[in-house]
């Protein structure tokens, strides 16, 4: 349920007001995607937007919105990123776009070819996106493509998101896992692992797996719960990661440990038996 008086919605409204001042009539729609739209927004989460514009942003428009993103963490306490795309671009889909203007980690890129420009974002819009009113006094509403004129075919977006998720697991995460094993499982040197790294490595692949299996865009937490149910050997680890994400501290997290108390994790390997085409029977455990 959307509580318009709570974060992140109050921040999205304030930022949209600033965007309206900067872009005027060129700004037609603002849709919240990512963790906020998926009900998994945390105190350290960013806010991700898809901004529908009447035309591509020229240098003057980019100069107007760039500092809004760059200063967002200081002004709002959270980084607020956005992808700027025309309604025609939404209808065509990311495969037909050469690039978009997009802010990633607070930095505006005039010709972004990655980041949010993928089918997962398109599917997120139609499945769980939340529209932020541009007009003052308007209400936050769940995206309804039939009434908003957002011409995204959900079936095409779902197929594209599944393809994207499979490719991302193979092309990015397989190499990323191998690299992490080389760094963190090396007995010759100690490498501290940040909380962000642990969460990213644990929940990033899990949510992509969930999309492959269910055809839905899910939150990091829901993806972690799916992975925990399918892989019992990782359940204890994933439970601790999910609890940490939700701010739950385990007693063992604050107790001192003796030499050798930290057991090295077993290297993760893809389960090739489960890399099959999704079935209607597949569901979250």
KOLGU-608485 format. One record per residue (C-alpha): x, y, z; residue number from 1; chain. Coordinates in Angstrom, 3 decimals, always signed. Layout:
residues N
         X         Y         Z  num  cadena
         X         Y         Z  NUM       A
...
***
This chain:
residues 285
         X         Y         Z  num  cadena
    +0.000    +0.000    +0.000    1       A
    +1.241    +3.495    -0.865    2       A
    +1.372    +5.924    +2.052    3       A
    +1.889    +9.294    +0.306    4       A
    +3.052   +10.911    +3.544    5       A
    +5.990    +8.526    +4.016    6       A
    +9.369    +8.127    +2.360    7       A
   +10.187    +7.373    -0.394    8       A
    +6.993    +8.883    -1.815    9       A
    +7.442   +12.317    -0.243   10       A
   +10.948   +12.477    -1.718   11       A
    +9.741   +11.344    -5.146   12       A
    +7.096   +14.076    -5.092   13       A
    +9.600   +16.766    -4.120   14       A
   +12.051   +15.651    -6.783   15       A
    +9.322   +15.521    -9.431   16       A
    +8.387   +19.089    -8.569   17       A
   +11.990   +20.132    -9.171   18       A
   +12.029   +18.232   -12.471   19       A
    +8.843   +19.991   -13.539   20       A
   +10.447   +23.351   -12.828   21       A
   +13.500   +22.329   -14.852   22       A
   +11.778   +20.728   -17.856   23       A
    +8.356   +22.374   -17.967   24       A
    +5.890   +20.888   -20.444   25       A
    +8.560   +18.539   -21.820   26       A
    +8.033   +16.297   -18.779   27       A
    +4.926   +14.146   -19.305   28       A
    +5.153   +11.259   -16.822   29       A
    +7.291   +10.188   -13.867   30       A
    +7.222    +6.543   -12.791   31       A
    +8.936    +5.119    -9.715   32       A
   +10.586    +1.739   -10.320   33       A
   +13.128    -0.291    -8.364   34       A
   +12.942    -1.185    -4.678   35       A
   +10.398    +1.519    -3.817   36       A
    +7.883    +0.197    -6.342   37       A
    +8.537    -3.373    -5.211   38       A
    +7.850    -2.727    -1.528   39       A
   +11.464    -3.329    -0.495   40       A
   +12.749    +0.213    -0.033   41       A
   +15.198    +0.501    +2.858   42       A
   +16.779    +3.397    +4.735   43       A
   +19.904    +3.139    +2.549   44       A
   +18.057    +2.598    -0.744   45       A
   +18.157    +4.870    -3.773   46       A
   +15.083    +6.060    -5.638   47       A
   +14.827    +5.114    -9.316   48       A
   +12.603    +6.980   -11.769   49       A
   +11.584    +6.646   -15.393   50       A
   +10.785   +10.083   -16.795   51       A
    +8.726   +10.223   -19.973   52       A
    +9.553   +13.319   -22.013   53       A
    +8.178   +14.764   -25.226   54       A
   +11.606   +14.828   -26.862   55       A
   +15.191   +13.870   -26.152   56       A
   +16.950   +16.118   -23.659   57       A
   +19.162   +18.690   -25.341   58       A
   +22.242   +20.139   -23.656   59       A
   +20.234   +22.897   -21.973   60       A
   +17.767   +20.422   -20.492   61       A
   +20.586   +18.124   -19.382   62       A
   +22.317   +21.033   -17.686   63       A
   +19.072   +21.762   -15.846   64       A
   +18.508   +18.249   -14.476   65       A
   +22.095   +17.134   -13.935   66       A
   +22.641   +19.044   -10.662   67       A
   +19.320   +17.770    -9.326   68       A
   +20.635   +14.211    -9.495   69       A
   +24.160   +15.128    -8.442   70       A
   +22.936   +16.902    -5.293   71       A
   +20.092   +14.509    -4.485   72       A
   +21.895   +12.518    -1.806   73       A
   +22.876   +15.699    +0.021   74       A
   +19.450   +17.290    -0.355   75       A
   +17.204   +14.277    +0.243   76       A
   +19.466   +11.807    +2.021   77       A
   +19.127    +9.387    -0.899   78       A
   +20.469    +9.296    -4.432   79       A
   +17.664    +9.821    -6.935   80       A
   +18.398    +8.497   -10.412   81       A
   +16.303    +8.613   -13.565   82       A
   +16.110    +7.437   -17.138   83       A
   +14.680    +9.947   -19.630   84       A
   +12.830    +8.393   -22.539   85       A
   +10.119    +9.458   -24.980   86       A
    +6.756    +7.718   -25.156   87       A
    +7.743    +6.410   -28.583   88       A
   +10.953    +5.020   -27.082   89       A
    +8.964    +3.209   -24.405   90       A
    +6.747    +1.657   -27.067   91       A
    +9.720    +0.480   -29.147   92       A
   +11.577    -1.044   -26.210   93       A
   +15.251    -0.947   -25.212   94       A
   +16.421    -3.152   -28.089   95       A
   +15.416    -0.440   -30.564   96       A
   +17.104    +2.401   -28.668   97       A
   +20.727    +3.290   -29.262   98       A
   +21.011    +5.142   -25.961   99       A
   +19.098    +7.218   -23.430  100       A
   +19.864   +10.082   -21.115  101       A
   +20.164    +8.501   -17.672  102       A
   +21.481    +9.294   -14.237  103       A
   +23.447    +6.467   -12.622  104       A
   +24.649    +6.858    -9.024  105       A
   +23.911   +10.580    -9.248  106       A
   +25.871   +11.213   -12.445  107       A
   +23.978   +12.120   -15.615  108       A
   +25.096   +10.334   -18.780  109       A
   +23.932   +11.868   -22.086  110       A
   +24.235    +8.581   -23.996  111       A
   +23.775    +5.741   -21.547  112       A
   +23.617    +2.268   -23.078  113       A
   +23.330    +0.217   -19.898  114       A
   +22.080    +0.990   -16.401  115       A
   +18.265    +1.136   -16.542  116       A
   +18.058    +0.719   -20.330  117       A
   +16.993    -2.915   -20.330  118       A
   +13.835    -5.015   -20.471  119       A
   +13.796    -5.490   -16.700  120       A
   +13.056    -1.780   -16.309  121       A
   +10.309    -1.981   -18.940  122       A
    +8.697    -4.933   -17.167  123       A
    +9.043    -3.197   -13.798  124       A
    +7.069    -0.248   -15.200  125       A
    +4.074    -2.293   -16.306  126       A
    +4.053    -4.767   -13.409  127       A
    +4.632    -2.529   -10.399  128       A
    +5.543    +1.016   -11.439  129       A
    +4.047    +3.900    -9.457  130       A
    +3.220    +7.162   -11.210  131       A
    +4.135   +10.375    -9.426  132       A
    +1.706   +13.202   -10.244  133       A
    +3.175   +16.131   -12.093  134       A
    +0.252   +18.396   -11.304  135       A
    +0.182   +19.732    -7.763  136       A
    -2.317   +17.911    -5.574  137       A
    -2.454   +14.807    -7.768  138       A
    -2.419   +11.323    -6.310  139       A
    +0.202    +8.607    -6.551  140       A
    -1.185    +5.774    -8.682  141       A
    -0.092    +2.312    -9.746  142       A
    +0.730    +2.239   -13.453  143       A
    -2.131    +1.135   -15.668  144       A
    -0.797    +1.141   -19.211  145       A
    -4.331    +0.968   -20.616  146       A
    -5.233    +4.341   -19.134  147       A
    -1.884    +6.127   -19.021  148       A
    -0.992    +5.664   -22.660  149       A
    +2.262    +3.911   -21.736  150       A
    +2.434    +1.652   -24.770  151       A
    +4.429    -1.246   -23.385  152       A
    +3.349    -4.754   -24.292  153       A
    +3.718    -6.776   -21.103  154       A
    +4.276   -10.089   -22.873  155       A
    +7.104    -8.645   -24.964  156       A
    +8.583    -6.976   -21.869  157       A
    +8.378   -10.261   -19.934  158       A
   +10.131   -12.229   -22.665  159       A
   +12.771    -9.526   -22.951  160       A
   +13.327    -9.394   -19.185  161       A
   +13.826   -13.168   -19.028  162       A
   +16.363   -13.001   -21.882  163       A
   +18.120   -10.084   -20.210  164       A
   +18.249   -11.890   -16.850  165       A
   +19.715   -15.071   -18.391  166       A
   +22.324   -13.074   -20.297  167       A
   +23.208   -11.031   -17.220  168       A
   +23.706   -14.167   -15.145  169       A
   +25.963   -15.683   -17.818  170       A
   +27.884   -12.630   -18.996  171       A
   +28.220   -10.544   -15.831  172       A
   +27.579   -12.645   -12.762  173       A
   +29.510   -15.739   -13.820  174       A
   +32.652   -13.626   -14.305  175       A
   +31.900   -11.553   -11.201  176       A
   +31.657   -14.664    -9.034  177       A
   +34.908   -16.084   -10.395  178       A
   +36.667   -12.785    -9.688  179       A
   +35.279   -12.640    -6.152  180       A
   +36.405   -16.195    -5.460  181       A
   +39.913   -15.282    -6.594  182       A
   +39.958   -12.261    -4.281  183       A
   +38.083   -13.352    -1.182  184       A
   +38.913   -17.060    -1.059  185       A
   +42.648   -16.497    -1.369  186       A
   +44.318   -17.861    +1.773  187       A
   +47.436   -15.797    +1.195  188       A
   +45.829   -12.422    +1.859  189       A
   +42.930   -11.106    +3.924  190       A
   +40.465    -8.946    +2.016  191       A
   +37.724    -7.234    +4.027  192       A
   +34.278    -7.560    +2.463  193       A
   +31.898    -4.624    +2.763  194       A
   +28.266    -5.068    +3.777  195       A
   +27.251    -3.692    +0.389  196       A
   +29.397    -6.286    -1.399  197       A
   +27.932    -9.150    +0.609  198       A
   +24.368    -8.037    -0.096  199       A
   +25.055    -7.324    -3.778  200       A
   +26.752   -10.671    -4.383  201       A
   +24.095   -12.588    -2.455  202       A
   +20.893   -10.982    -3.705  203       A
   +21.817    -9.668    -7.161  204       A
   +21.873   -13.064    -8.913  205       A
   +18.940   -14.270    -6.815  206       A
   +16.519   -11.676    -8.137  207       A
   +17.571   -12.392   -11.734  208       A
   +16.922   -16.087   -11.129  209       A
   +13.477   -15.160    -9.837  210       A
   +12.703   -13.297   -13.055  211       A
   +13.817   -16.268   -15.161  212       A
   +11.614   -18.632   -13.147  213       A
    +8.530   -16.478   -12.661  214       A
    +8.517   -13.851   -15.405  215       A
    +8.222   -11.159   -12.736  216       A
   +10.472    -8.394   -11.510  217       A
   +10.952    -9.023    -7.806  218       A
   +12.751    -7.210    -5.024  219       A
   +16.143    -8.228    -3.696  220       A
   +14.456    -9.586    -0.575  221       A
   +11.983   -11.700    -2.521  222       A
   +14.783   -12.966    -4.745  223       A
   +16.785   -13.929    -1.668  224       A
   +13.821   -15.808    -0.237  225       A
   +13.431   -17.738    -3.499  226       A
   +17.130   -18.649    -3.539  227       A
   +16.950   -19.704    +0.114  228       A
   +14.088   -22.068    -0.652  229       A
   +15.760   -23.587    -3.717  230       A
   +19.242   -23.890    -2.222  231       A
   +19.050   -25.025    +1.429  232       A
   +22.855   -25.052    +1.693  233       A
   +22.799   -21.247    +1.407  234       A
   +19.718   -20.682    +3.576  235       A
   +21.555   -19.659    +6.750  236       A
   +23.745   -17.197    +4.874  237       A
   +20.843   -15.708    +2.913  238       A
   +18.720   -15.397    +6.056  239       A
   +21.491   -13.372    +7.699  240       A
   +21.856   -11.175    +4.609  241       A
   +18.102   -10.560    +4.451  242       A
   +17.915    -9.803    +8.169  243       A
   +20.814    -7.363    +7.864  244       A
   +19.048    -5.654    +4.964  245       A
   +15.978    -5.243    +7.169  246       A
   +18.015    -3.963   +10.093  247       A
   +17.828    -7.134   +12.203  248       A
   +21.056    -7.842   +14.073  249       A
   +22.036   -11.364   +15.075  250       A
   +23.649   -11.980   +18.445  251       A
   +26.657   -13.519   +16.736  252       A
   +27.196   -10.318   +14.755  253       A
   +28.292    -8.417   +17.862  254       A
   +29.983   -11.153   +19.872  255       A
   +33.785   -11.443   +19.612  256       A
   +35.096   -14.531   +17.887  257       A
   +38.234   -16.505   +18.420  258       A
   +40.880   -17.366   +15.830  259       A
   +39.523   -19.408   +12.986  260       A
   +35.887   -18.747   +13.927  261       A
   +35.067   -17.433   +10.482  262       A
   +34.507   -20.293    +8.087  263       A
   +35.233   -19.550    +4.461  264       A
   +32.116   -19.900    +2.296  265       A
   +31.930   -22.721    -0.194  266       A
   +32.396   -21.343    -3.737  267       A
   +29.103   -20.775    -5.522  268       A
   +28.401   -22.709    -8.694  269       A
   +25.537   -22.328   -11.138  270       A
   +23.046   -25.190   -11.056  271       A
   +22.913   -26.178   -14.709  272       A
   +19.918   -28.426   -14.077  273       A
   +17.893   -25.325   -13.212  274       A
   +18.992   -23.236   -16.178  275       A
   +15.977   -24.344   -18.183  276       A
   +13.153   -22.455   -19.804  277       A
   +10.666   -21.027   -17.270  278       A
    +7.447   -22.946   -16.801  279       A
    +4.052   -21.798   -15.547  280       A
    +4.648   -24.214   -12.684  281       A
    +7.683   -22.258   -11.496  282       A
    +6.852   -20.087    -8.515  283       A
    +8.511   -18.544    -5.524  284       A
    +9.071   -20.985    -2.718  285       A
***
